[in-house]
Amino acid sequence: MRLRWLLAVAFLVAYARAEDKKADVPRITAISPLGVIPGQEVTLKIRGVKLSGATEVRLAGGLKAEIKEKKAADVPNGLDAKDVGDTQLEAKLTVPAGLPAGPLSISIATPEGTTAPREIRVLDAANYAEEKEPNGGLREAQPIEIGKTVRGTIQEDKDVDVFQFTGKNGQRITAEIFAARGTSLLDSVLTLTDARGHILAANDDSGSHDSALTCQLPADGPCYITVQDAHDRGGPWHGYELTVKEAP
């Protein structure tokens, strides 16, 4: 009986080690920025596991980015290098002017294999805006337009970003974060409030670590959307895209 137990334990240990080794392959864990603009040149910062030997950055449609730097990556507070990666690289990409908006897959070739593809997004320049600091409270809230996407970053631990738009009584709006579904370490929380700070709607996870909410506004006037990390973490890898639009 004891021999069978020992054999079972040995099998489980060997299986766990094999699975760990299998998981320890080159992979992408985060990319900044999450989205690119057609016609612009951008430096992609990419972190992951076993990327120090990267030889090529490949994107859908035959696009390639030129690798400029490879180095060890600092591990964000409270996170594990096995999960968020221990190496990073920078690569310069010229985005074709005619590239349509939508997802764009990206992978990295290394001597130990090619990473599984991850996704960044090509943004519509006509419906896009950048986050502007400071915007850490209602008094500093950044005005945004309904129907546009804002590209931002939770820049440090306990950082919050607040945006303001003008709503109408009875208007239905949706607010959605794109972050974890792409290549961000952000675990977002969205909160919608009125001018008095009363919470109209809030959401942590919506089918993923990304947040989304829908609300019928109770009155005319300013409304505020707050973006933050569920664990109060932040940094250059905590990027997001926020879209506020009218709902049917």
C-alpha positions as a printed NumPy array, in Angstrom:
array([[  0.   ,   0.   ,   0.   ],
       [  2.815,   2.403,   0.935],
       [  4.671,   1.601,  -2.289],
       [  1.625,   2.446,  -4.388],
       [  1.217,   5.717,  -2.479],
       [  4.867,   6.623,  -3.062],
       [  4.571,   5.807,  -6.746],
       [  1.45 ,   7.949,  -7.006],
       [  3.209,  10.886,  -5.32 ],
       [  6.243,  10.479,  -7.576],
       [  3.984,  10.48 , -10.632],
       [  2.195,  13.642,  -9.53 ],
       [  5.488,  15.432,  -8.847],
       [  6.894,  14.394, -12.223],
       [  3.673,  15.461, -13.948],
       [  3.704,  18.863, -12.234],
       [  7.335,  19.424, -13.189],
       [  6.594,  18.433, -16.782],
       [  3.679,  20.84 , -16.912],
       [  5.821,  23.634, -15.423],
       [  8.528,  22.98 , -17.999],
       [  5.948,  22.901, -20.759],
       [  4.561,  26.246, -19.582],
       [  8.05 ,  27.755, -19.428],
       [  8.203,  28.533, -23.136],
       [  8.617,  31.92 , -24.826],
       [  5.425,  33.904, -24.422],
       [  4.173,  37.487, -24.431],
       [  2.584,  38.744, -21.217],
       [  2.12 ,  42.478, -21.873],
       [  2.501,  45.1  , -24.584],
       [  2.449,  48.885, -24.39 ],
       [  0.705,  50.63 , -26.023],
       [ -2.344,  48.407, -26.57 ],
       [ -3.359,  50.22 , -29.741],
       [ -1.627,  51.831, -32.707],
       [ -2.635,  54.584, -35.117],
       [ -2.431,  54.17 , -38.911],
       [  0.24 ,  56.314, -40.524],
       [  2.275,  56.696, -37.333],
       [  5.563,  55.262, -36.112],
       [  5.357,  53.668, -32.678],
       [  7.753,  51.996, -30.26 ],
       [  6.194,  48.821, -28.906],
       [  7.344,  47.764, -25.457],
       [  6.841,  44.023, -25.078],
       [  7.424,  41.95 , -21.954],
       [  7.195,  38.236, -21.421],
       [  8.979,  34.995, -20.663],
       [ 12.198,  34.   , -22.478],
       [ 12.241,  36.943, -24.868],
       [ 15.933,  37.787, -24.403],
       [ 16.811,  35.791, -27.512],
       [ 14.101,  37.347, -29.686],
       [ 15.049,  37.491, -33.357],
       [ 11.921,  38.878, -34.975],
       [  8.642,  40.603, -34.132],
       [  5.907,  39.493, -36.5  ],
       [  2.51 ,  41.092, -37.038],
       [ -0.482,  40.097, -39.137],
       [ -0.425,  41.042, -42.799],
       [  3.309,  40.489, -43.114],
       [  4.196,  43.518, -40.983],
       [  7.418,  43.404, -38.987],
       [  8.785,  45.602, -36.225],
       [ 12.486,  46.332, -35.862],
       [ 13.919,  45.191, -32.524],
       [ 15.831,  48.037, -30.863],
       [ 16.502,  46.777, -27.323],
       [ 16.329,  43.598, -25.225],
       [ 16.778,  43.494, -21.445],
       [ 15.617,  42.037, -18.132],
       [ 12.231,  43.28 , -16.902],
       [ 11.442,  44.574, -13.434],
       [  8.623,  42.646, -11.778],
       [  5.7  ,  44.874, -10.68 ],
       [  4.831,  44.957,  -6.986],
       [  2.784,  41.991,  -5.817],
       [  3.15 ,  40.017,  -9.042],
       [  5.154,  36.919,  -9.975],
       [  7.73 ,  36.827, -12.77 ],
       [  6.287,  33.486, -13.915],
       [  2.987,  35.24 , -14.59 ],
       [  4.077,  38.643, -15.889],
       [  7.429,  37.803, -17.468],
       [ 11.066,  38.492, -16.693],
       [ 12.351,  39.917, -19.986],
       [ 11.296,  42.713, -22.299],
       [ 12.146,  44.288, -25.611],
       [ 11.421,  47.431, -27.588],
       [ 10.594,  47.351, -31.27 ],
       [  9.882,  50.156, -33.726],
       [  6.858,  49.749, -35.988],
       [  5.684,  51.954, -38.833],
       [  1.93 ,  51.465, -39.129],
       [  0.716,  51.676, -42.754],
       [ -1.587,  54.641, -43.352],
       [ -4.301,  52.508, -44.919],
       [ -4.426,  49.82 , -42.24 ],
       [ -8.078,  49.321, -41.216],
       [ -9.205,  49.592, -37.595],
       [ -9.478,  46.3  , -35.748],
       [ -7.403,  43.586, -34.084],
       [ -3.794,  42.994, -35.099],
       [ -2.049,  39.8  , -33.994],
       [  1.581,  39.897, -32.904],
       [  4.105,  37.164, -32.094],
       [  7.847,  36.946, -31.419],
       [ 10.289,  34.465, -32.914],
       [ 13.075,  33.153, -30.642],
       [ 15.592,  30.289, -30.877],
       [ 13.375,  28.366, -28.431],
       [ 10.255,  28.807, -30.53 ],
       [  7.706,  31.397, -31.562],
       [  5.329,  32.809, -28.978],
       [  1.607,  32.253, -29.245],
       [  0.025,  35.283, -30.933],
       [ -1.363,  38.096, -28.805],
       [ -3.557,  40.998, -29.893],
       [ -3.105,  44.73 , -30.119],
       [ -5.604,  46.966, -31.903],
       [ -5.467,  49.377, -34.775],
       [ -7.451,  52.438, -33.655],
       [ -9.615,  54.699, -35.773],
       [ -7.766,  58.031, -35.683],
       [-11.003,  59.972, -36.206],
       [-12.591,  58.477, -33.079],
       [ -9.625,  58.388, -30.732],
       [ -8.158,  60.524, -27.963],
       [ -5.263,  60.301, -25.495],
       [ -5.621,  60.425, -21.73 ],
       [ -4.213,  63.631, -20.263],
       [ -2.894,  63.959, -16.724],
       [ -3.738,  65.183, -14.166],
       [ -7.195,  63.593, -14.113],
       [ -7.274,  61.971, -10.69 ],
       [-10.567,  63.41 ,  -9.391],
       [-13.884,  65.007, -10.326],
       [-12.395,  68.508, -10.339],
       [ -9.63 ,  67.381, -12.707],
       [-11.791,  65.087, -14.835],
       [-10.802,  64.985, -18.498],
       [-13.645,  65.87 , -20.89 ],
       [-14.354,  63.178, -23.481],
       [-16.842,  62.767, -26.307],
       [-19.405,  59.986, -26.439],
       [-18.486,  57.632, -29.268],
       [-14.719,  58.072, -28.981],
       [-12.065,  55.74 , -27.57 ],
       [ -9.566,  57.079, -25.03 ],
       [ -6.158,  55.415, -24.709],
       [ -4.763,  55.701, -21.182],
       [ -2.613,  54.1  , -18.48 ],
       [ -3.023,  53.561, -14.752],
       [  0.452,  54.909, -14.215],
       [  1.187,  53.954, -10.619],
       [ -0.219,  52.124,  -7.606],
       [ -3.517,  53.64 ,  -6.39 ],
       [ -3.797,  55.849,  -9.47 ],
       [ -7.288,  56.625, -10.772],
       [ -8.3  ,  58.243, -14.045],
       [-11.52 ,  60.241, -14.208],
       [-13.318,  61.306, -17.397],
       [-16.355,  63.563, -17.82 ],
       [-19.068,  63.646, -20.47 ],
       [-22.415,  65.389, -20.754],
       [-25.43 ,  63.102, -20.59 ],
       [-29.152,  63.488, -21.177],
       [-32.138,  62.326, -19.178],
       [-33.168,  58.838, -20.353],
       [-30.076,  58.351, -22.504],
       [-28.631,  54.832, -22.379],
       [-24.86 ,  54.641, -22.484],
       [-22.298,  51.869, -22.315],
       [-18.733,  52.165, -21.071],
       [-16.214,  49.443, -21.827],
       [-12.554,  48.782, -21.059],
       [-10.227,  46.888, -23.387],
       [ -7.107,  45.872, -21.468],
       [ -6.74 ,  42.323, -20.109],
       [ -8.307,  40.85 , -23.254],
       [ -5.391,  42.36 , -25.107],
       [ -1.953,  42.617, -23.551],
       [ -2.383,  44.717, -20.393],
       [ -1.782,  43.749, -16.754],
       [ -4.698,  45.966, -15.687],
       [ -7.59 ,  44.337, -13.795],
       [ -9.971,  47.223, -14.319],
       [-12.877,  48.6  , -12.313],
       [-15.302,  51.088, -13.879],
       [-17.542,  53.436, -11.885],
       [-20.124,  55.849, -13.311],
       [-21.271,  58.725, -11.091],
       [-23.345,  61.871, -11.412],
       [-22.214,  65.423, -10.604],
       [-22.926,  64.879,  -6.895],
       [-20.802,  61.732,  -6.751],
       [-23.762,  59.353,  -6.555],
       [-22.911,  55.987,  -8.11 ],
       [-25.106,  55.253, -11.122],
       [-23.389,  51.995, -12.145],
       [-20.188,  50.062, -11.472],
       [-18.489,  46.934, -12.741],
       [-15.358,  44.937, -11.958],
       [-15.28 ,  41.94 , -14.296],
       [-17.45 ,  41.435, -17.359],
       [-16.629,  37.997, -18.72 ],
       [-12.916,  38.739, -18.212],
       [-10.774,  41.077, -16.085],
       [-12.059,  43.901, -18.288],
       [-14.985,  46.018, -17.112],
       [-18.166,  47.058, -18.901],
       [-21.369,  48.734, -17.778],
       [-24.635,  49.98 , -19.224],
       [-26.794,  52.662, -17.625],
       [-29.863,  54.739, -18.405],
       [-29.031,  58.233, -17.224],
       [-31.515,  59.752, -14.743],
       [-30.999,  63.438, -15.631],
       [-29.312,  65.956, -17.898],
       [-25.835,  67.058, -16.884],
       [-22.246,  65.99 , -16.363],
       [-21.407,  62.344, -15.702],
       [-18.088,  60.928, -14.578],
       [-16.362,  57.648, -15.478],
       [-13.599,  56.468, -13.138],
       [-11.034,  53.843, -14.195],
       [ -8.842,  52.088, -11.638],
       [ -7.171,  48.758, -10.928],
       [ -9.048,  46.277,  -8.728],
       [ -5.859,  45.654,  -6.715],
       [ -4.679,  49.29 ,  -6.695],
       [ -1.722,  48.369,  -8.892],
       [ -0.368,  50.464, -11.717],
       [  2.592,  51.067, -13.978],
       [  3.583,  51.256, -17.644],
       [  2.064,  47.831, -18.367],
       [ -1.372,  48.829, -17.04 ],
       [ -2.675,  50.429, -20.211],
       [ -6.298,  50.476, -21.33 ],
       [ -8.704,  51.715, -23.959],
       [-11.963,  53.221, -22.692],
       [-14.94 ,  53.542, -25.033],
       [-18.129,  55.367, -23.999],
       [-21.006,  55.253, -26.463],
       [-24.772,  55.325, -26.736],
       [-26.557,  52.009, -26.226],
       [-29.601,  50.917, -28.227]])
